Amino acid sequence: MCMLLLAGMIASSMPAWAQGDDPGYEQLKLYPGKAPGEPTLKEGEKIQEMSYRRGFHFNVHEPTIDVYHAKGDNRAKVAVAICPGGGYGAVATGVEGILAAKWLQKNGITAVLLRYRLIPYRHPVPMMDVQRALQLTRANAQKWDIDPKRVGVMGFSAGRHLASTATVHHKAAQPMSEDPVERVSSRPDFSVLVYPVIAMGPPPAHKGSTMNLLGPDPSEELLDLMSTYKQVNEQTPPTLLVHSKDDNEVPFKNSELFYEALQKNGIESKLLGYEKGRHAYALGRRGTDSAAWPGECLKWLAEIGVIASGGTE
């Protein structure tokens, strides 16, 4: 009875149009029991229940993945974990999550939409969740008919910071673990980072994301660790960056810093810098050149051998 109630609560936390009657949709908990990691609460502060408002999830305590299985003649054995943005204060599950997932699904790619924990949880909890999502995807490769060597990550804004965290901070496989999910690596095989928060701390960092993730007084060591461009090395996977130069929330410099680090380390990479689009345009803002990025992304995935062709955009 309790399990049925929990399942109902999880399912009801997503809008009905996210699920529809799609037989290719399923939702899974990230962890088999209580998720590891505790919230950071002020004295006397109480845990607030999770809520969903206008395309955003707040106060996530039970991290999940929503799997949109690829189908149709163009189906590729590829999966992408999606990290929506929200400044680590909310998860923008709508346009930066569900719509992106359905776009990938339409183009033959299995989309794994992550609802990760954020405020009142701080680092390393969100990183633990994205690493687990990638491991869970790879551990289900046979069941979901995907190639475990073609599992990528995609992120938007602060979710892009989380995706870039997964790109540079990998959890190694533990072959002897009792948990089959822990027996595979969290390292993504490719990354797509869209108008990302990359730096933490002073400009060009995003102040709100830094505060929500690291707290009011993070050490210089922690700021460096989570300024992901400083952590790029030869183990970083191929990466596509997408950013508009007129972004008034997260400066374009964030993508430039990450791209420069990728190039310095000889990592296959590409930066799509658009003149117009501003911030939070998800699959592109109509009437601006940013609307071209989904098609360019599919072309890039074909160029690096992840999919067979450029898809249908």
C-alpha angles and dihedrals in degrees: 000000000000091000091050090050092049092049090051092050092051094047093047091055090074124068114256092242089062090065108024113158093312108147087197093066126093136156124217135184113242094224130038093227135005111345112248118246131058132237121254106237132178118235109287093008116137130213111258121216119251115264137186120216131167096336097320133105116212130192097014111192101159109055114211143171125226109208119207103189116213117243140170135058094305093056114143125193090243132118130193125195110216123211111192119208131241106142092269086287097090139000113245092216094165118065095001091046120023097030091046090048093051091047090055091045091052088054094053098263123124108235121210109195112202122210099194132185120261136154119035083032118069138188128344094026099075090046090051089053097051092045090051091048091055092046092048090051093049092044089056094048096115094044093048093040096238132135109254087213092059102059114128141175131230127189140179125211108316087002085057088055087053090048090049088050089056087046094059103024110060128185109220122229116262103206094187096051119124087222108078090207090061091054092077132063125256093215110124117226091220138000135216113195118188121197089332136199100226106155126063125205122015124023133333081039121099104247097207094050091049092050095046095046103037105022131238099303112029119174121250088246092057092045090053092046092053096040087092098197087068091057099054113123141154090289093061111113126235109290137199118200124199122189141146119231091221093057104140096188106043111026119235086237088080091067092041091056093050093045092050090052091049092050092047090055094046095247118158102250146148134200118208104198113185125195095219136028105087113205138324098022095139104192092013137294115265115245094025133089089248087079088077097066100089091056091045089050092055090049090051092049088053091048092056092045099251096120130021098237143003095276126220100290 
